[in-house]
Every structure is written in C-alpha cells, then in structure tokens.
Amino acid sequence: MIAEHLQSLFPHFEKARVLVVGDVYLDDVSLGRMTGISLEAPVPIFELDERRYNPGAAGNVACNLAALGARTAIVGVVGADTNSDILREEFRKRGIETTGLVVDAARPTNVYGKLRAYGDNFPAQEVLRTDTPTPEFISGDVEAQIVITIAELSTDIDAIVVVDQIGSVVTDLVLEEVVACANKRELLAVGDSRSRIGAFAGFSLVTPNADELSAAMEVEVHDDASLRAAAEQLLRVCQRALITRGAKGMTGFSVDGSFHSPSLADKVLDVTGAGDSVTAAATLTLLAGGSIRDAAVAGNAAAAAAVAQPGAVAVTRSDLEAYLPTNDFPASSTSLEALRGIVAGLQAQGKTVVWTNGCFDIIHAGHVTYLMQAKREGDVLVVGLNSDESVRAVKGPDRPIVPEAERALILSALACVDYVTVFSENDVTGILEDLKPDVYAKGGDYTLETINQDERRLVEGYGGRIALIPGVDGRSTTHLVERLSEEYGE
C-alpha cells in the first residue's frame, strides 16, 4: 500500500541534512479588527489582537524541512536592522542554523507586512500590506560572501535547496557554486524559482508551478499538451521536474517518462506557502530513498495539509500521514466546497465552465468521445461522478463494477477532464444551483423535453446553456457487461 510504503520512509527524514539557499524575508502579520474611524484622518482604526512572525520564501522552505525532522541551515542576505534580529530568532525557535545569513548593511531585511481584520467570518480579511523596497540582485562582496558560505556549509550535508522568489540572492554565480558543490559531493540539488527555473541547469529536481514553468519556458501552459511541451524544454537543463498544478495535483517529468498524481486536498483555506511545503516534502522523500513518484505523492500530501490551514505553515510528519491516500488509488476528486471557489475564480477570468455528470462505470470509447465533445463546449470541464451508493440506486445492486475511487482516478487522467467531484444526490439540481456552470452537457439520448425539467429551468434561469452531446452507437457499460457475460460467463 502506498501509505505504508511512504510511512516507512518518513523516519529517515531525521537523518537528512539540508542547506537552503535563497531569498529570505520576514512575514509580519498583524491580526485584529476594525473598530471605527480615526478623528485625526479619514482612516479606519485597527485594534491589534496579535502579531505573528514567520520566515518566508527560502525561509519557509527551511521551516518546512525542519518541521519534517531534517537538520536544516539557511543561507541568505539580511540587513543590519531590528527585523534581522527578529528573523534570526524565528529561525532559532524552529531549530534552523543561521550562520549562513550574510549581512548587507546597504539594504533592509526583506519584510512583507500584512494587516488582517477579523469580521463575522474566518479567515480574516487582509486590509493592508506593506513591503520593503524591491531588492536588486546581490553583487560584489556580498555575492562573494554568499558563494564562500555555500562552499563552507556544503561539506556536511545531503542536499541543497535553492529558492529564487524575489530575485535578489540567486545570481548566476550562486547557481554555478551550488551545482559545483552538488557535483563534487554528490548532493541532491533541488530548485524552485518564480520565473527563472530554466536557469537551474544541472539540478537534480525542480519544483515550479504551472505558471512559473510557463513564464520560464515562454510557453503558454493551458492544457496537458502545452504542459508537456514546456516540461520537455525544462528537461534539457535539469534531470527531473515536479509541476504543481493546484487542484489538479502534480505532474512529474523525467527522462523515464511522465506521470500524474491527483490532488489529495479535501478543503482549501489558504494556498500561501503550499509550494514551499511541496518542495520540502519532495526533497526529503528522495533523500530517504523514495522514487520521484513517491516524492510527488508526499508533496501532494504536504500541499493538502498546507492549504487546509490559514497562512504559511510548516507541515509536520503527522500532517503528511493524515493526508496520505489510504490505498493505491490516491484521491483524484475535488470536493464541492473547493469547487465553489475554483469555478467562481475561473468564471471571473472569463473562462466558460462546462458541467456534466454520470456513472462512468467501465470507462470506454463512448465515454471518452462524449467527454472530449463536452470539453469543446467551453474552456474547463467539470465531471460529476455518481458515488457507488447512487450508482447502485440507479443501476441495481450489482453495479458499479468499478469503485468510485478508481473511476475518479481514470477520469482525472483524461486530458479533456479538468476536475472530478463525487456526489451522492439523486439529481444535480442543488449542485448546479451552487456552482452555476456556464454549460450543462447531457447525452444525446436526451432532448430538452426529456431531461430533468427542474435542472433545465434552473440552468436557463441563471443564463446558462444546455448542450446535448450525441453518443456513440453500441458503446455502453451495459452492452460491455452483457457481451462479457455471453462470451465468458458460465
């Protein structure tokens, strides 16, 4: 079982020694509430309840590595100021070695200040953000000191993780030193970059998200084909890539081929820092002897744990274990709760969302043809999958033949399917009312007069469109079952 296999790797995390190199900043979050308007100026009064500090960017990756049990050190640049002291203290609390922090008195410590006000609902609404000036790339003595520090600290480690988020520390010279140290000492070199992942030549693994991959490779990544095209370019400079894709999970590429690991998230509260959790979990899984597929599943579990909590969090081993798939068919469906926000966000971007639903038991060419045609009705296809219980209610006690977890996994692997959600309701009126898809696709064996009229009135009432998709004659699960029974049954 995949969960048992991965759990056998987790104890080895504590043996890992990891050096994290890159941009660091202090995440300064003030929590409180708006209580009125100031008498001195027409601005709100913010009543402070709590102030939280967290290391960000490379600092957050280091925090995740330490929380998972690794011995961790950080290399980066800070200013000669009070915020530098606060940042060092936050690293110390988390057991992270800070001798690699180089002081540049000419620049302030990077700080992202966030003011969040509580209302009637949680989480708090962000009402103000303050940033230090955008830093330029280091150079001269500071760059030389970073290079020397990497060389000195790389003598007693197993991996180097490089995080290039705000474009200040990870210069070409720094990348060259990291690769040189990794080659000399046979270290795992892992890289993550907001826009320059193509510059990470010689790295063992890179972990960009789809947007970062698109920016770096100058390829518009919008579907599986364009993702593969961009990833193939990336593999010319690095050995392996794990591309995080939000609710769609993670797709891995290597010289041995590609694979997809569906998302394990059951709720999405805040995506801040989830990519850092993925990078940390994937790195330690590889160091523990796991495969690139193991790293993807562990990374997905880390992401699921991270997005279920507010703010940037350091995921622990117990968090990973809680989100591991319980069988060899990892969760590949998205909850309706998560879909609400996803669909609303897509429609806000001008995307046309298509909904269809069915049992999809023993998926065959007729199903695939139907789904491909349904996808052509819009930009994004969401498939509602009848649960095992609801299939039995419709098809009888001997169905489904394939359980819902496996049906969801197969559907999610189809290039034309963007999201899968499992439902148990007798009809989808409530779901349609909740999601309000732009197009409701139905099979060609229906007409506008024979479909559920409550569903029709609802969709047409909010301005949606119903698309009738013709089927493929002679292709049905019932037909397949009858044929198998005739030819092979006793």
N, C-alpha and C positions, 0 to 999 in steps of 0.2 A: 504494500500500500504506500502511496506517495507520501502521506503524512508521516507514517512510521519511518520511512527512509529519511526524510528531511529532519525529523526529530533526532535521528541518530547522528546527524551532522552538527546539530546545534552545540553540544558540549565542546566541540573543537573550536568554537568561536573564541573561547577564553585563551586559547593558545596563540591567537593571531596578534601580530604586531604591525600596526598600520600607521603610516605617515601621511597626513593630509596636507596638501599644498594648495594655496589659492587665496581668493578674495575672502576676507572676513569682515563682518560688521556686527554691530550691536543692535539687536532688535529691542526697542524700548517701547513697551506697550502700557498705556495708562487706561485703566478701566474705571468707569463711574457713570454719572447720569447728569443730564441737563436739568438745572433747577430754576432757571429764569433768565432774564436779560440784564446785562450789566448797566449800572447807572452812568458809568463813565463813557461808554460807547455802545452802539447797537450790535453787541455781540453776545452770544449765549454764555451763561455761567456754567462751568463744568465742575461738578463736585467729585473730587477724586476719592475712589474707594481703595484702589490697589494699583501698584506699579510692578510690572514684570520685566525681567531682562532675560534675553536668550541670545546666544551666538547664532548668527545667520550665515547663509551661503556655505563656504567651506567649513565654517564653524558648526553649522547644523549637521553636516555630514559627519564631522568628528564626534558630535554629541550622540548621533545615532549609532556610530561604531562603538563608542564607549558603553552606551546603554545595552548593546547586544553582547558585551563582555570583552571586547578587544582592548588590548593595550594601545592607546592612541596618543599621538603627538600632532601638534598643529604648526604649520609654517605659514606665515603671512606678514602683513605690514599693518602697524597701528601707529597712532600719533603719540606725542608726548603730552597726554592730557588725562583728565579725570575719567573719561569714558574708556580709555585704555585700561585703567585700573579696574573699572567695573567688569570689563570684558575678561580680563585675566582671572578675576575672582569667580566669574561664572564658569570658566573652563576648569578652574581648580575644584569647584564644587562637584563637577562631573568626572573628576579623575583624569583630566586631559593635560598632558605635558605641554607647557607654553614656552620653553626655552627657545623655540624656533620663531617666536614673534619678533620681528625686526622693527625697531622704532625709526620712524621718519618724522622728525620734528617739523618738517615743512608742510605737513598735511595733517588734518584732523583724523581721528579714528572714525571710520565709516559708521554712521548711526542712521537707522530708519526709525523715526518716532511715530507712533500710532496712537491716536486718541479714540477710544471706543466707548460709546454711550449705551447703557442698558435702556431698553424700552420695556414694553409689555411682553416681548418675546425674546428668547435666546436663539442665536448668539447676539452679542452687542453689535450695534451699527457703527462702522468706522466713520467718524465725522471730521477727522483732520489727520494729515500725515506731514511730517517734517523730515527732510533729508539733508545730510551734509552735501556739499558740492560734489558733483560727479568727478571721481578721481581720474587722473590720467595714468597711463602705464608707468610703472617704476622704471628708473634708468640709473646710470652711474653707480655710485657707491651702494645705494640701497639694493639695486638689482644684483650687484656683485655679492653683497652680503647674503641675499636670499639663495643664490646659487651655491655659495660656500656652505650655508646651513643645510641645504638639501644633501650635499655630499657627505657632510659630517654625520647627519642623523640617519642616513640610509644604510649604515653599516650593520645595524642590528634590527632590521625589520623584515617583514614578509611581503608587504605591498605598499605602493604609493598611489594615493587617490588624488587627482588634480581636479579642482573645481574652479571654472572660469565663469563667473556670473556677472561681474560689473566691469570687467576689462581693465584691471589695474595691476595684478601681480603676475599673471600667467603670460609672460612675454615669450617670444620665440626662444630666447636664450634659456629661460627656465624650462621650457618643454624639452629642449635638447639635453639639459642636465638630467632631467627626470628619466628620459629614455636611456641615456648613457648609464645611469646608476642601475636602472632596471635590467639592462642587458648584462652589465658587469657582474651583478649579484643575483641574477635570475629571479628578479622580483616580478610580481603581478603589477602591471601598470593599468590603472583604471581612470578614465577621463569623463568629465561632464562639462559642457560648455553651452552657454546661451545662444551663441551664434558662430563659434569658431571651431566646432568639433572636427571639421575637415583638416585642421592644423595639427591634430593629435596623431601624427604619423608614428607608427611603431608601437602604439599602445595595445595591450592585451585585450582590453574591453572598453567600449564607450557606451554611455547610457543616456543619450539625448531623448527628449520627447519628439513627437512628430513635427511640431512647429520648428524646433531647434534644428532638426535634420533638414527640413525644407529650406530654412534660412542659410544653412551652411553649404548645402549642395546646390542651391539655386534651382531647386525642382519643386514645383507646387505639389505638395503631398495632399491628395484629397481622396484616394482610394488605395486598395491593396496594390494595384499595378504601379502607381506612382511611388508608393512607399518602397516597393521592391527596387524600382529604378534608382531612387535616391540612396537606398542602402547598399546597392551594388557599387555605386560610386564610392561610398564610405569605406567599403571593404578593400578598396585599393590601397588604403593607407593604414588601416588597423585590422586586427585579427578577427574580432567579434563585436557585434553590436546588439544591444537590447533597446528597442524603441518603445518607450512608454506611450500609450495611446488613450489615456483617460479611462472612460467607462468601457472601452473595447479591450482593455487589458494590455498585453505586451507582446510584441513580435520580435523574435530573435533571428539574427542572421549570422552565419559563419561560412567558412569555406566548405563545410559539410552539408550546407543546405539551410533552410529556414523552418521556423515553427511558430505557432501562436499559443499563448497562454491566456485564456479568458480572465477577465477581472474577477476578483474574489470579494469585492466590496458589497456590503449589504445596505449601507447608507453613506451619504456624502454630506458632511457638515462643513468642512473647510479643506481645500486642496493645498493650502500653503505648506511647502516643505515636503510634500509627498515624494517628489523625485529624489530628494536627499535620502529619504528612508529606503527607497529602492536601491540606490547606489550602494549604501552601506550593507544592506542585506545580501545583495548580489555578490559584492566583494568577498564577504566572509564565507558565503556558501562555496564559492570557488576555492578559497583558501582551505576550506575544510575537506576538499576532495570531491565536491559536487560537480555535476556537469553543468553546461550552460542552460540546459532545460531546468535543472534543479534551481539554478540561480534565478531564472525567470519566475518560477512558482513562488520561491521565497520572497522575491522582490514584489510580486503581486500581493502576497500576504502582508508585507510591510506597508505597501501603499494603502491597502484596505484598512489597516489599523490606523494609519496616519490620517486619512480623510474622514474617519469617523469621530475625530476629536477636534476641538477648536484650536486654531493657531498652529504654529510649527511645533511638533512634538518629537521626542526621541523614543522610537519604538523599541520595546524590550523583547526578549525571547518569549516570554509568556504571551505578548501581543501576537507574535508570529504564530505560535501554536494555536491560538484562539481562531485564527483566520485561515489555517491550512485546510485544504479540501479533505473531506473525510473519506474519499475514495479516489480511485484512479481517474475519475471523470470530474475535473475541477469545475466549480460553479461557473457557468457561462451565460447566466441570465442577469438582467438588471432589474432591481426592484422597481415597482411602480412609483414608490416615493422618490427614488433617484431620477426616474424618467420624467417626472413632472418638470424638474428644473432643467434637465437636458433638452427636452422638447421645446420648452419656453425659450431657452437660450438659442437653440437652432433657428427658431422662427424669428427671433429678434435680429438674427443675422441675415434674414431674408431667405432662409432655406425652406423648401417645401418638404414637409414630413408626411410620409405615406404609412398608413397602418393597415396591416392585415392580420388575420388570426386563423388558427386551425389546430388540428391534432398532429399532423405531420408524423404519423406513425409509419415506420419503414420508409424513410425518405427515398424517393425515386425520381426518375427523369421528369415526370409530370409535375411534381412539387417544385423542382429546381427551375423548370421552364416558367412556371407560374410566378415564382418569386423574382426571377430575372425581369419578367414583364412588369410586375408590380413596381420594382425599383425604377423602371423607366418613367413612371408616372410622377416622379419627384426627385428630390436630392438625397433623402435619407429614408431608409426602410426600417420600420419597427415591426417585429413579428410577435404577436401574442400567441403563446403556446398553451394549449389546454393541459392542465395538470393531469396526472394519472387518474385521480379521482373523477375529474369531469369527463375524461375520455370514457371511463367505464360507464358513467351515467348515460352517455350518448351512444356508444358503440357496443356495450354489453360487457359482462364480467370477464371475458377472455381477452379484452383489449385494455390498455395498449400492449403491443408485443415488445416495444422498446420503451424503457422507463424514461421519465421526463428529463432527468439529468443528462442522459445520453442523447435524447432528441435535441435538447437545448445546445449541447456541445456541437453536434453536427450542424445545426442551423447557424450557429455563431461562426463556424469555419467557412461558410459560404461568402464569397466576395460581395455578393449583392445584398447581404443582410448586415445592417449596421447595429441593431440592438434586438435582443430577445428578452421577453419578460413572460414569466409563467403565471397563469391565472386559473382560478377555480370556479368563477361565476358561471351561471347558466347562459348569460348573454354578456355582451361587452358594452352595453349602454352606459353603465357607470364609468367604465374606463374611457370611453370616447368622450364623455362629458368632462372628465378630469383632464385628459391630455389635449383634446381638441386638435387632432391631426388635420392637416390640410386636405388629405385624400384618404378615403376609406376604400380599400381594394377588396373586392369579392370575386369568387369564382364565376366563370361564365355559365355554370349551370343555374345561376340565379338570374332574375330580371329585377328591375327596380320595383316591380309589383310584388315579387315573391320574397324579397329579403325582409328581415325584421323591420317593420314599419316604424317602430319606436326609434330604432337606430337611424333609419333614413331621415325621419323628421328632425332628430337631434342634429345630425351632421349638416343637413341642408339649412337648418335653423341658425347655426353659427357661421354659415358661409362656406362650409366645406364641400368637397366634391366626392361623389361615389364613382369609382371606376370598376367596371365589370371586365374581368380578365378571362379570356377563353381558356378552357382546359385542353389537355392532350388526350384524345380518344384512346381508350383501352389502358390507360395508366392510372391505377388507383391501388391503395394498400389492400382493399378488399379483394380486388382482382388477383393481386400477387398471392395473397393468402389462399384463395381458392385454387389457384394453379399449383402452388406448392403442395396443398393437400391432395390434389388429384394425382400428381406425379410421384410424390414421395410418401404420402400418408398410407397408413395400413388399412 
